[in-house]
Amino acid sequence: MQLGIDSFAAAPSTGDAAANSAAINQLLERIERADQVGLDVFGIGEHHRREFLDSAPAVILAAAAARTQRIRLTSAVTVLSAADPVRVFQQFATLDLISEGRTEMVVGRGSFTEAFPLFGLNLRDYDAVFNEKLALLLQIRDQEHVHWTGTFRPALTGQGVYPRPMQPRLPIWLGVGGTPESFARAGALGLPLMVAIIGGETHRFRPLVDLYREAGRRAGHAPERLQVGLHSLGYVADTTSEAVEDYYPGYARTFTRIGRERGWPPVTREHFDAVRGPRGALLVGSPDEVAAKILRHSEALGGISRVTFQMDQADLPPEKLLRAIELLGQQVKPLLG
């Protein structure tokens, strides 16, 4: 099983340029450390909000490529609805050349909607825009010269899209939340699936994962193509009590703030303890505890091939994040087989 980290490049609360610059450089240090301790993948999200610094993930990943040797570098996720698939492919193909074949993409619609008005899109086209752009991106991946006609972008009439990546077929995962249509779409297309489970109980996603696999089978895709990855909120420390006390305060602040936008109740310690429990989605604890929980999640979902941690929503200091990365690589990963 592959193990990695996703980051949304959280911005410091001060918001000044010097602090933002320091935060980006600390993020690059974490990617470098993840490479050194043997983690498999590092992903950078994409948001267009004041509290994040990841609006241009390919730029951050290119800087990381120059400082790493082995780790795979991916988006987490590319908000494809708000982008031109030609430019997205060009950016990640270039990244693949810089990294000498270590690039992937996870594409999705994103968990926030601010990109739609920012780029002049209408939310009523939410599904149609994504479906069309995903189809075009996959065609560009597979064809150097593209003939294509759609609704939301001018037609392509055989133009070449360059550069081409080092990998013969650039890996593209589909990032999904909880809608059955998204799982079925990924299966029908034969794309590997990255499931974001940030709350509740992980086993409840099993029917959706089964839907993905069944859609893939009906479409004639080999079972080995239908990989399932799990994106989870989590944090590892030397002991469980340290992990909980480090992580809970920032987690509660972040999700209480997000909850005000979405109509969720404030986070309580009782809620946190429930989602950190044996069947809950949070991967917070000691290395042994977290590894055992990952294996339980894999069994509950019928087998997963990749797990990525998202740690930076808890406002943890840089030294804590670096230590967590070391523990993931040196103690958790060996326990996953």
Order of alpha helices (4+ residues) and beta strands (2+ residues): beta-alpha-beta-alpha-beta-beta-alpha-beta-alpha-alpha-beta-beta-beta-alpha-beta-alpha-beta-alpha-alpha-beta-alpha-beta-alpha
